[in-house]
Amino acid sequence: MTYRAGVIGTGGIAGMGILGMHDEEAIGTEKIDASHAGGYESTDEIELVAVADVDEEKLSTFGSAWDIPSERQYVGHEAMLDAEDLDVVSVCTPSFLHHEHAIDAAQSAADPSVIWCEKPIASQVSAAEEMVEVCEETDTELVINHSFRFTDKLQRLRDLIHEQNLLGEVKSVSTQYRMELMRNSTHVLDTLVYLLDARAERVSGYITGENEAVDSLDAAEDVVDAGGGGHVVMDDGSFVTVDCTIPRDISSMTLNFIGTEGKLYLNNDDGEWRYWSLEDGEHVEQSLPGIDGAWTWEDDYKRSFANAARHIQDLLNGDGENYSPGVEAARSLEIIVGFYLSHYTGSTVDVPLAKPLREIPITSW
């Protein structure tokens, strides 16, 4: 069986490359496999048949690169959703548009069974919650592209932590990643939420106000996304420190877990994962069972799009459960919004956020 896919937004993550990950000379000029379109192309059963954007020049460039017929290159997402019968829709627009585009897709005549939405899920918690609610009402599977979840190594590590009690009771976690919080650090926060299988309870944050992406992205919109971090108490009792203040060129994505039965160090930029079990009061370094080597950007990140698309193919075939549902993606967004609220009010913020606070947007791209 062949499933039909459509893409809303023709930016880098849709299929044309992103800064920091791909050859700058190729970005925006040729198709890039580590993308939504590349993911679909890697599957046996999903065909990318349509694309939509408000920028006609970018739309034409994307259509030519990915062999989309001109009559299926739509100016505006509404036109595509009205004209096409689609099984899956990718939402690859800036994050402040995810809410509108995902809900429009779920409620449209295109009637997709799956929406594959870029991270972060939305700009405000209430918008994320509405996306989840509407997708449940329309029987649409909402898959958020937190790409770490679509790698075998991280899935195996989660099983080791929860099924085999690798660390015992996790007491403390320290994390570090590059600015900005919404654009980049949602990755490390979602990884934290995923591995702990937990939700924030209290958040204390700091925002630097610094943003190194405005010039590099040539952003047309004013956004508040910036570097920052803080302290988080999770509902499993673990205490987490988050530092996402560092520029890209000197940053390193790390997570360091301390538990009652062992400790774990993950550095995804350097490709180094290390584990120590606690034996008779001494930490003894050991290999991670069933994991060969460490997660790397060059290997695992680039394959994550193909993995995600195959997972979507499985969902369309009725096989398995959603690895990255919207309800879990909202948990990392809660932390980010909590950092901003804490910084600007000088207070500790409780999660779940009070209803008026769920409406506050943190705009990014």
Secondary structure as GFF3:
##gff-version 3
##sequence-region A 1 365
A	DSSP	beta_strand	3	8	.	.	.	ID=ss1
A	DSSP	pi_helix	12	16	.	.	.	ID=ss2
A	DSSP	alpha_helix	36	42	.	.	.	ID=ss3
A	DSSP	beta_strand	46	53	.	.	.	ID=ss4
A	DSSP	alpha_helix	56	65	.	.	.	ID=ss5
A	DSSP	three_ten_helix	70	72	.	.	.	ID=ss6
A	DSSP	beta_strand	73	75	.	.	.	ID=ss7
A	DSSP	alpha_helix	77	83	.	.	.	ID=ss8
A	DSSP	beta_strand	88	91	.	.	.	ID=ss9
A	DSSP	alpha_helix	95	106	.	.	.	ID=ss10
A	DSSP	beta_strand	114	118	.	.	.	ID=ss11
A	DSSP	alpha_helix	125	137	.	.	.	ID=ss12
A	DSSP	beta_strand	141	145	.	.	.	ID=ss13
A	DSSP	three_ten_helix	147	150	.	.	.	ID=ss14
A	DSSP	alpha_helix	152	162	.	.	.	ID=ss15
A	DSSP	beta_strand	170	178	.	.	.	ID=ss16
A	DSSP	pi_helix	181	185	.	.	.	ID=ss17
A	DSSP	alpha_helix	186	196	.	.	.	ID=ss18
A	DSSP	beta_strand	200	207	.	.	.	ID=ss19
A	DSSP	alpha_helix	214	217	.	.	.	ID=ss20
A	DSSP	beta_strand	228	234	.	.	.	ID=ss21
A	DSSP	beta_strand	239	246	.	.	.	ID=ss22
A	DSSP	three_ten_helix	248	250	.	.	.	ID=ss23
A	DSSP	beta_strand	254	259	.	.	.	ID=ss24
A	DSSP	beta_strand	262	267	.	.	.	ID=ss25
A	DSSP	beta_strand	272	279	.	.	.	ID=ss26
A	DSSP	beta_strand	282	286	.	.	.	ID=ss27
A	DSSP	pi_helix	297	301	.	.	.	ID=ss28
A	DSSP	alpha_helix	302	316	.	.	.	ID=ss29
A	DSSP	alpha_helix	326	345	.	.	.	ID=ss30
A	DSSP	beta_strand	349	350	.	.	.	ID=ss31
A	DSSP	three_ten_helix	355	359	.	.	.	ID=ss32
###
